């Protein structure tokens, strides 16, 4: 292999240095500043985008905080309205219950009066019927006609 012969080392090193110098001055040196500017520009754009993202994040956090506060206030207002409506409904129900209780008490008193009247009428009718039946039974069994007043007095004394 001719590359490994020590006599060919010096010309190979010379041509390596020439080609390296040509490539360095023809390709790398003109393009390196352009690449540097592109990298700097990209870093600037990324930094700007990160700053914009951070600003947007802070704005979103502020909006979220305002939203949470508004929701809490709305929740409290709704709970207060529900409590007020519940109290109002309870008061209305209590008023209706009291009115109904008054009506039912009136009807119960009227029914008790009617019952007492009916009971008294039934007792009077029962006493008169008992006296009449007793008088008829005595008359049929013994043939004696006993006055109704005496029979009623005797029945009253038994009760």
Secondary structure, DSSP 8 states (H G I E B T S, - for coil): -GGG-GGGHHHHHHHHHHHHHHHIIIIIHHHHHHHHHHHHHHHHHHHHHHHHHHHHHHHHHHHHHHHHHHHHHHHHHHHHHHHHHHHHHHHHHHHHHHHHHHHHHHHHHHHHHHHHHHHHHHHHHHHHHHHHHHHHHHHHHH-----HHHHHHHHHHH-
